[in-house]
Amino acid sequence: MIKNLAIGSGSTRALALAVALGLLSAVLIGVFLSQLDKGSSGGGGVSGDTAPAVVAAQDIPTQTRITAGMLTVKQLPVDLVLSGAFTSIDGIEGQVAQVPIVSGEQVVASKLTTAEVALSRFGANTPASLLVPEGKRAFAIHLSEVGAAGGLVRPGDFVDVILSAGVSKEGFLTPGSACFVIQDVQVLAISSALKQGGAEGDVNAIAGASANPDAKSATLAVTPEESWWLAAAQQSVNENNVGNQLWVALRPFGDHAQSQSLPICGVVPGQ
């Protein structure tokens, strides 16, 4: 009986010691992880140099246009920051994920699609949809050399579009008059020659594309509403003929002013 009691008492003490050691280990691991998390977020606690890196704040599916709310910046040990990782959210908004990005994963340039990346990857075969700015549509209008500033308009330029044709009374203009359909829209392509990479208004990107006086079409970056206006103004399209020929006025480089004194086509129902 005494022997059994002794064994039982020893087992109890051993079990209690094991539980205590387990709790101590859990506390130490928790403290370590807490310090590691503080170090990765810039709060200190982990020795060694750190650097900022943009990581996904949520899962980002492929073909998703990225917003600032999907991202966050963390301080990570320098040797864990991936090559090509972004250090700031600035410049990432509006880009499209070309692969799924998992929450907590570092965001690197190779996982995103921009006009510049697309052009460098696909060259002349770049899908035009990758060059259309957010919120815009690509809409083509018929061109002639005279109607397109002598054929001098290039992809990347900004233009005004003018209608010169008879317009009904509901359009507020009499037959034979002219009006501005839209102002200050960017040319994405002349015929099949696409706008080159670079920021909006990059003169080197515009100079990278040649003028084409023989081009029969210009593709413009317009809002959905503006695409409706252009379709209404141009009317029918039959091979190389259109119901109304539109004129393209080339803007000076860097001029984006909207004129309020010009005659504007009243092609919107109800106006």
C-alpha positions as CSV (number, residue, x, y, z in Angstrom):
1,M,0.0,0.0,0.0
2,I,2.8,2.4,0.9
3,K,4.6,1.5,-2.2
4,N,1.6,2.2,-4.3
5,L,1.0,5.5,-2.6
6,A,4.6,6.5,-3.3
7,I,4.4,5.6,-6.9
8,G,1.1,7.5,-7.2
9,S,2.5,10.5,-5.5
10,G,5.6,10.5,-7.8
11,S,3.5,10.2,-10.9
12,T,1.4,13.2,-9.8
13,R,4.4,15.3,-9.2
14,A,5.9,14.4,-12.6
15,L,2.6,15.2,-14.4
16,A,2.4,18.5,-12.6
17,L,6.0,19.3,-13.6
18,A,5.3,18.3,-17.2
19,V,2.2,20.6,-17.3
20,A,4.2,23.5,-15.9
21,L,7.0,23.0,-18.4
22,G,4.4,22.9,-21.2
23,L,2.8,26.1,-20.0
24,L,6.2,27.8,-19.8
25,S,7.1,26.7,-23.3
26,A,3.8,28.0,-24.6
27,V,4.4,31.3,-22.9
28,L,7.9,31.6,-24.3
29,I,6.7,30.7,-27.8
30,G,4.0,33.3,-27.6
31,V,6.4,36.0,-26.5
32,F,8.8,35.1,-29.3
33,L,6.0,35.2,-31.9
34,S,4.7,38.5,-30.5
35,Q,8.2,40.0,-30.7
36,L,8.6,38.7,-34.3
37,D,5.3,40.2,-35.3
38,K,6.3,43.6,-33.7
39,G,9.5,43.4,-35.6
40,S,7.8,42.8,-39.0
41,S,5.5,45.7,-38.4
42,G,8.2,48.1,-37.4
43,G,7.7,47.9,-33.7
44,G,11.1,46.6,-32.9
45,G,11.9,43.4,-30.9
46,V,13.7,41.5,-33.6
47,S,17.3,42.3,-34.2
48,G,18.7,42.9,-37.7
49,D,17.9,45.2,-40.5
50,T,14.4,45.5,-41.9
51,A,12.9,47.0,-45.0
52,P,9.3,47.9,-46.1
53,A,7.5,45.6,-48.4
54,V,3.9,45.7,-49.7
55,V,1.9,42.6,-48.9
56,A,-1.6,41.6,-49.7
57,A,-4.1,42.5,-47.0
58,Q,-6.6,40.0,-48.4
59,D,-6.7,37.3,-51.1
60,I,-6.6,38.9,-54.5
61,P,-8.0,36.7,-57.4
62,T,-6.4,36.8,-60.8
63,Q,-7.7,39.5,-63.2
64,T,-8.6,41.7,-60.3
65,R,-7.9,45.5,-60.5
66,I,-6.0,46.4,-57.3
67,T,-7.2,49.1,-54.9
68,A,-5.3,50.5,-51.9
69,G,-7.6,48.7,-49.5
70,M,-6.3,45.4,-50.7
71,L,-2.7,46.2,-49.7
72,T,-0.6,47.0,-46.6
73,V,3.0,47.8,-45.9
74,K,5.0,45.7,-43.4
75,Q,8.6,45.9,-42.1
76,L,10.3,42.6,-42.9
77,P,13.8,41.3,-42.4
78,V,15.9,42.5,-45.3
79,D,16.9,38.9,-46.3
80,L,13.2,38.0,-46.5
81,V,12.1,40.8,-48.9
82,L,11.7,39.4,-52.4
83,S,13.4,40.8,-55.4
84,G,11.0,43.1,-57.2
85,A,8.8,43.7,-54.2
86,F,7.1,47.0,-53.9
87,T,8.1,49.3,-51.0
88,S,5.1,51.6,-51.3
89,I,1.4,51.3,-52.3
90,D,1.8,54.4,-54.6
91,G,1.8,53.3,-58.2
92,I,0.2,49.9,-57.6
93,E,-3.4,51.0,-57.6
94,G,-5.2,50.3,-60.8
95,Q,-2.8,47.5,-61.9
96,V,-4.3,44.1,-62.5
97,A,-3.2,40.9,-60.8
98,Q,-2.2,38.4,-63.5
99,V,-1.9,35.6,-61.0
100,P,-3.8,34.9,-57.7
101,I,-2.1,36.7,-54.7
102,V,-2.7,35.2,-51.2
103,S,-3.3,37.3,-48.1
104,G,0.1,38.1,-46.5
105,E,2.0,37.4,-49.7
106,Q,4.5,40.0,-50.9
107,V,3.4,41.9,-54.0
108,V,6.1,41.9,-56.7
109,A,6.0,43.5,-60.2
110,S,6.0,40.1,-62.0
111,K,2.6,39.3,-60.5
112,L,0.9,42.4,-61.9
113,T,0.0,43.6,-65.4
114,T,0.6,47.1,-66.5
115,A,0.8,48.7,-70.0
116,E,4.5,48.7,-69.8
117,V,4.8,45.1,-68.7
118,A,2.3,44.0,-71.3
119,L,4.2,45.8,-74.1
120,S,7.5,44.4,-73.1
121,R,6.1,40.9,-72.9
122,F,3.9,40.8,-75.9
123,G,5.3,43.6,-78.2
124,A,3.2,44.2,-81.3
125,N,0.8,41.4,-80.2
126,T,-0.2,43.2,-76.9
127,P,-3.9,42.8,-76.3
128,A,-5.5,46.3,-76.6
129,S,-7.6,45.5,-73.5
130,L,-4.4,45.7,-71.3
131,L,-3.9,49.3,-72.5
132,V,-7.3,50.7,-71.9
133,P,-7.3,52.9,-68.8
134,E,-9.5,52.1,-65.8
135,G,-13.1,53.3,-66.4
136,K,-12.6,53.8,-70.1
137,R,-13.6,52.0,-73.3
138,A,-11.7,51.6,-76.6
139,F,-13.8,53.1,-79.4
140,A,-12.8,53.3,-83.0
141,I,-13.8,56.1,-85.4
142,H,-13.2,56.3,-89.2
143,L,-10.3,58.5,-90.3
144,S,-9.2,60.3,-93.4
145,E,-5.8,62.1,-93.8
146,V,-7.5,65.5,-93.9
147,G,-9.9,64.7,-91.1
148,A,-7.0,63.6,-88.8
149,A,-4.8,66.7,-88.8
150,G,-3.1,65.7,-92.0
151,G,-2.4,62.2,-90.8
152,L,-0.1,63.5,-88.1
153,V,-1.9,62.2,-85.1
154,R,0.0,59.5,-83.2
155,P,-1.0,56.9,-80.6
156,G,-0.7,58.6,-77.2
157,D,-1.7,62.0,-78.4
158,F,-4.8,63.8,-77.1
159,V,-7.5,65.1,-79.4
160,D,-10.9,66.7,-79.7
161,V,-13.6,65.0,-81.9
162,I,-15.8,67.3,-84.1
163,L,-19.0,66.5,-86.0
164,S,-19.6,68.4,-89.2
165,A,-23.0,67.3,-90.6
166,G,-26.7,68.1,-90.5
167,V,-28.1,67.7,-87.1
168,S,-31.8,67.6,-86.2
169,K,-33.5,70.4,-84.2
170,E,-33.3,68.2,-81.1
171,G,-29.5,68.4,-81.6
172,F,-29.7,72.2,-81.2
173,L,-27.8,72.7,-84.5
174,T,-28.9,73.5,-88.0
175,P,-27.9,71.5,-91.1
176,G,-24.3,72.2,-92.3
177,S,-23.1,73.3,-88.9
178,A,-20.4,71.7,-86.7
179,C,-20.1,70.8,-83.1
180,F,-17.7,69.2,-80.6
181,V,-18.7,65.6,-79.7
182,I,-16.0,65.1,-77.1
183,Q,-12.9,66.9,-75.9
184,D,-9.5,65.8,-74.6
185,V,-9.5,62.1,-75.2
186,Q,-6.4,60.0,-75.7
187,V,-5.6,58.0,-78.8
188,L,-4.9,54.4,-78.0
189,A,-4.1,53.3,-81.5
190,I,-3.9,54.6,-85.1
191,S,-5.1,51.8,-87.4
192,S,-3.4,48.7,-85.7
193,A,-0.4,50.6,-84.2
194,L,-0.9,50.7,-80.4
195,K,0.1,53.4,-77.9
196,Q,3.5,52.7,-76.6
197,G,4.3,52.3,-72.8
198,G,5.0,55.1,-70.4
199,A,3.0,57.5,-68.3
200,E,0.3,59.6,-69.7
201,G,1.8,62.4,-71.6
202,D,5.2,60.8,-72.0
203,V,6.6,62.5,-75.0
204,N,9.1,59.6,-75.6
205,A,6.2,57.1,-75.7
206,I,4.4,59.3,-78.3
207,A,7.5,59.7,-80.4
208,G,8.0,56.0,-80.3
209,A,5.0,55.5,-82.7
210,S,5.1,56.8,-86.2
211,A,2.4,59.0,-87.9
212,N,0.4,57.1,-90.5
213,P,-1.4,59.3,-93.0
214,D,-2.9,56.3,-94.7
215,A,-4.6,55.0,-91.5
216,K,-8.4,54.5,-91.8
217,S,-9.2,54.4,-88.1
218,A,-8.3,55.9,-84.7
219,T,-9.1,54.0,-81.5
220,L,-9.9,56.4,-78.6
221,A,-10.0,55.9,-74.8
222,V,-13.4,57.2,-73.8
223,T,-15.9,56.8,-71.1
224,P,-18.9,54.5,-71.7
225,E,-21.1,57.6,-72.1
226,E,-18.7,59.1,-74.6
227,S,-18.7,55.9,-76.6
228,W,-22.5,56.3,-77.0
229,W,-22.0,59.9,-78.2
230,L,-19.5,58.8,-80.8
231,A,-21.7,56.0,-82.0
232,A,-24.6,58.4,-82.3
233,A,-22.5,61.0,-84.1
234,Q,-20.8,58.7,-86.5
235,Q,-24.0,56.7,-87.2
236,S,-23.7,53.8,-89.6
237,V,-20.4,52.2,-90.5
238,N,-20.3,50.2,-93.8
239,E,-16.8,49.0,-94.8
240,N,-14.9,52.2,-95.4
241,N,-17.8,54.5,-95.2
242,V,-19.6,56.1,-92.3
243,G,-22.9,57.9,-91.9
244,N,-21.0,61.1,-90.7
245,Q,-17.3,61.7,-91.0
246,L,-15.8,62.9,-87.7
247,W,-12.9,65.3,-87.6
248,V,-10.0,64.9,-85.2
249,A,-8.4,68.0,-83.9
250,L,-4.9,67.4,-82.4
251,R,-4.3,69.1,-79.1
252,P,-1.0,70.8,-78.1
253,F,1.2,68.5,-76.0
254,G,0.2,68.8,-72.3
255,D,-3.0,70.8,-73.0
256,H,-6.0,69.2,-71.2
257,A,-8.2,72.3,-70.8
258,Q,-11.9,71.9,-71.4
259,S,-13.5,74.8,-73.3
260,Q,-17.0,75.8,-72.2
261,S,-17.6,78.3,-75.1
262,L,-17.4,75.8,-77.9
263,P,-20.6,74.5,-79.6
264,I,-21.3,71.0,-78.1
265,C,-23.3,68.4,-80.0
266,G,-26.6,67.8,-78.3
267,V,-26.9,64.1,-79.1
268,V,-28.0,63.0,-75.6
269,P,-31.7,62.2,-75.4
270,G,-33.7,64.6,-73.2
271,Q,-31.4,67.6,-73.7
